[in-house]
Amino acid sequence: MASNCISRRELMGGAAAAATVAVCGGYAPGAKDNATSKPKPKAPRTVTNSVGMTLVRVPPGEFLMGSARREKGRHDDETLHPVTISRAFYIGVTEVTQAQWQAVMGFNPCKTKGVKLPVHGISWSHAVEFCKKLSAKEGKGYRLPTEAQWEYACRAGAKAAFAGSGDPDKMAWHMDNSGERVQRVATLAPNAWGIYDMHGNAMEWTADWYGGPHGKKAATDPKGAKQGKERVARGGSWLHFGRACRSAARVGVRPTWAPEHVGFRVVMAPHDAAEKE
């Protein structure tokens, strides 16, 4: 495992980012309406499938993937570079829960059990198998997110190390606030697009091979290395220090391994949500 380990002495310092962006776009209740005021943004579109999994629409757009050299806790494989996501997609509002896994796979592999806990201790291969079975069950195309899709959805427009409130203690279950135990999904603050636990709780598999540092060139809908020995996992976990849960933090894990702290979430193409582009 290509691990980005962070010592306890490297605890987070400095003030957290001040502004919390509302899920529906930052409209300030009570503000006076006038001729120059902007209309209230619409809430993000969501779909819910037969196993109770809610997915939110992520719009196409551009962002800077990776981290700036000055970002605390960064590693050399987080090369900052511009990325374009050319098509919208839907992503799970939460990590796949044990109840959802059970409904699709027919068994629960977790040592620590709970219907609202993320499924964990899952290999990449088993996560892909889940996506195939869910696709067959629903008649729609589910898969793991690419690494670029994952970070784009995690940031939800934020440029700082942590999205949403910017405060890892309010958004991420990590070593210092989780009791080093898996936690129920959606119990901390979401990001600006209403997505929970992108930081911390269970680390999440992505579709991409780990190929070392990002390139510097601009990319459109990148899909990672063409081959490799490890798949990219993102988000840190309840067993990691807070800085390992940053938006840009990434590790490589062998796809046949099933680390106790690793789970996943799924994405779906817009046309499979009966959406007109």
Secondary structure, DSSP 8 states (H G I E B T S, - for coil): -B-----GGG---S---S----TT----TT----TT---------EEE-TTS-EEEEE--EEEEES--TTSTT--TT---EEEEE-S-EEEESS--BHHHHHHHHSS---SS--TTSB--S--HHHHHHHHHHHHHHHTS-EE---HHHHHHHHHTT--SSS-TTS-HHHH-B-TTTSTTS---TT-S---TTS---SSBSSEEEEEEE--SS--SS-EES---BSS-S-EEEES--TTS-GGGGSTT-EEEE-TT---TTEE---EE-GGGGT---
